[in-house]
């Protein structure tokens, strides 16, 4: 049984996944906008909604019935069925034998690999989610006042227009989150901190925005505007309903290379705690290369994002 200070311990699958998730977890911001589904094989099917409840051709009005009697039985449209296959994307890192046989240096090299892999895999998961949603989203029927860098722009009014586009008869959707590229986020921040409006209108109608490090809470639209450092192009906006995810995140974990759940350490309310999370398709293997005896560390994630409710996402440019 190897000691925890040896490189053997740090190369174990359980150790690797734990350290990967410790790094990746704080960056997995896009996963809150999808419905995660674990598949038992790489092929999967999904059902997507192409009509509202109001427009359902099988829609019926409640019928009169006597108490104790039978109600008329109805049928429901089940939407259309799509299919997909999860895809594995990853990379590998080589650690020289000269480092591996030197325990302090080897452990440091292994940890550097885990930190890089955790961040890169999180970034890929976020990108795969945003790319799929923007490709399958609905174009809103709105006209922004001007690009947000223009002195005549009124970003808050633009967000109100976007909020109105999210509401459709027969659908439960409501705007909860607005994703913009970081340049546009700072333009909104600059507008909110410099606009000159009466205190009565600010507090009584618009509300007082709450500006955080990466999020701006805009009370008048009851939504958060998120700063995206990657995944979105400047000038584009993505409106989402977090309570009704527009997409499903399908993932597959091969039992040989990963575990269904990962236990890792994170900070909650300023305290370090161990938490358990579902593994969203992150996998790992390592082996010693013949001849060179270098250690090869392989990292990958197997997933696929399918848009199932296109009206729950609005995507357009003009800001």
N, C-alpha and C positions, 0 to 999 in steps of 0.2 A: 504494500500500500504506500504510494508516494506521499511525501510530505507536502503540505500546502505551499511550501516555498520553492518546490522544484518546478521545472518547466512542464513536466508531465501533468501536474495538476492543472496548470493554466491552459493546457491544450485539450482538456476534457470538454465534451459537448455541452454539459450542463453549465460549466464555468463560462464557456464562450457565449452561450445564449444569454446568460444572466448579464454579463458585461455589455453585450451588444444592446440589450434592452435598456440598461441603465443610461446609455448614451442616446439611444434612439427615441425613447419615450417622450422627453420634453419637446421634441421636434415634430411629433406625429400629429400636427394640428389639423390636417385635412381629414383624418379618419372620423371626426365627429359629424361630417357631412355625408356619410355613407352608412348603409346597413350591412355590417359584416356577416358573411355566410361561409361557414367552413364546409368544404366539399370533401367527400371520401374518395374522389377520383378527379383527374384533371378536367374531364368533360362535365359540363353542367348546363342546365336549362333555367330560364327565368321567364317570368310573366311580366309584361309591361302594359301600362294603361294607355289606351289611345282614344278614350272617350270619357267624358265626365259622367257623374252619377245623374245629373240633370238631363244629359243628352243620351243616356242609355236607352236603346230601342226597346228594352224589356222593362222600362220603368212603369210602375203601376201606382195609382193613388190608393191609399188605405180604403178598404171596402167596408160597408156597414155590416155588422154581424151581431147576432144575439149573444148575450153572455152565456157561456157554456157551449156555444156552438163552434164549429170549425171556421177558421179564417181561410180565405182563398190562398192557395199555394202559388208562389211565383218563382220564376227562374231569374238568374242574374248573369249578365255578360261577364265573362272571365278574362277579357282582354286577350292580347296576342302573346304567343310563346316564342321566345328567342333562345338561342343556344350559343355556347362559347367554350373555349378551352383555356385553362390557366396557362400562363407563360412564365418560364423561369428566367430571371435576369440577375446577373451577379458578376463577380470578379474574384481573383485570387491574389494572395500576397505571398511572396517568397521571403523566408528568413534563413539567412546563411547558417550553415552548420557551426561556423566559428562563434556565432552569437548564441545558438541553441545550447552548445556545450558549456557556455559561461552563464550560469544560472541568473545572476542579477541582470546582466545585459540581455539575456534571452527573454526574461520575464518582461523587461521594459519594452523590447521590440514587439512582443506578443500583445501587450496592452496598447501600444501605439496602433497596431493593426486593428484591434477591436474598436478603438475610439473612432478611427477613420471609417471603418466599415459600418458602425452604428449610425453615424451621421449620413453617410452616402446612401445607405439603404432607406433611412427615414425620408431623405430627400427624394429618392425614387418613388417611394410609396405615395408621398404627397403629389408628386408630379403626375403619376399614373392616374390618380383620382381626379385632379383638376383638369388634365388633358381630356379624359373621357367625358367629364361633365360638360365642359365647354363645347365639345364636339356634338353632344346630344341635347344641349339646352335649347330653350325657346328664345327667339329674338323679341324683345319687348317692343310694344308700340308706343314709343316715347320720343321726344326730341329734347336732348339736353340744351340748356340755355347757351352754353359755350364751353369750350375746353376749359378745364379748371385752372389752367395757368393764365387765362384771360382775365383782365380786371373786371369785366362785366359778368363773369360767371357767378351763378348762385347755386353752389353744390347742394345745399340743403333742399332747395326746391327740386333739384334733379332727383334726389333720393326720394322725395315725396312722390314724384311721378313714377319712379321705379316701383315703389311700394304699391301704388295703384295698379300697375300692370300685373303684379303677382296675384291679385285677387280675381278669381274667376268663378262664375256661377257653377255650382256642382262640384267644386273642388275645395279641399280644406286649407289650401296653401296661404301662408302669410310670410312676408319678408322678415327674417330674423337676423340675417348676416349679409354683408356686402363686402366682397373681396375686390381690392384694387391693388395695382402695382405700387411700390413704395413711393415713387415720385408723385403719383396722384394722392396718396395718403397724406404726404406732407403738404400738398397744396390744400387739401381739405383742412388740415390742422392749422395752416396759416390763415385760411379764410375765417375759421371759427374764432381764432384768437385776435383777429384784427377787425372783424365786422362791427359796425357801429349801429346797434339797434337799441331801442328803449328797454329799460330794465323790466317794465311790465310785460312787454312782448316776449322778452327773453325767458322770463320765469313762468309767465302765465300761458304762453302759447308754444314757443319752441322748446322750452325746458333748457336746463344747463347741461351742455355736453360734458361727458367725463372722458378726459384724454389720458390714456395709459401709454405704456411703452410701445405696444404694437396694435392697440385697439382703441377706437373712439366710439363711445356710446352716444348715439344721437337720439335723444328722448322723443322728438316729434315724430319719428318714424318707428320708434321702439325697436331699434336694430343696432347691431355692432358693425362698424366698418373696420375690416382687418387689413393690416399691412402685409402684402405678399412680396417677399424678396426674390422669389422665383416662381415660375409657373404661369404668370399673367404678363401680358404686354402692356406697356404704358398706353393710356387712353382707353383701355377696355375695363368693363365692370362686370362682375359676376354676382348676381343676387340669388340667395339660397334660402330655403326654409329648413332650418336645422331639425325641426320637429317632424318633418315629413321628408326624409332624405330622397333626393332625386335619383340616387344610384345604389346599386348593390356592389359590395366589395367581396368577390369570391376569392377564396384562397385555399391552398392545399399544402399540407405538411406531410412529407414522407417520414414515417416513423423511424427510418434508419438515420435520418439526418436532422431531425428536430423533434420537439415535444409539443403536445397540444396546448400546454400552458407553460408560462415562464415566470419564475419567481425572481424578483430583482429588488434592489434597494433604491428608494427615491426619497425626496423630501416633501413632506406634507405638513403644512402649517409650521414650517421652520424646523421640523424634526425629521430625522432619517428613519424611515420605516421600510419593512419588507412588505411588498405587495405582490399579488398574483394576477397576471393578465393573460388573455388568450393570445397565442402566438399567431400573428397575422401572415403566416407563410414564410417567416425567416428561417433559414436552414444553414447548417455548417458541417464541414468535414475537414479533416486534416490528415496528411500522410507524409511519410519521409520519402523523398525522391531517390530512386536508385541511382547509384553512380555519384552524384554530388552530395547525397545525404542531407541536402537542404530540406527544411520543413515547409510544406506548402499548405497554406490556410485558404480554404474556399468558402465564400459567403454568397448567398443568393436568396431571393424572395420569389415565391411562385404565386402569382395573383392574376386577376383580371377584373376590370370594373365594367359593369353594365348599367346603362341608364334605363331606369324602369318608369320614372315619372318625369317626363321632360318639362312639364309645366311648373315643376317645383324648382326649376333653375332658369334664370334669365341672364342672357349673355349678349353684350353689344359694346360698341365703341362710341366715342363721341365726347368723352370727358378729358 
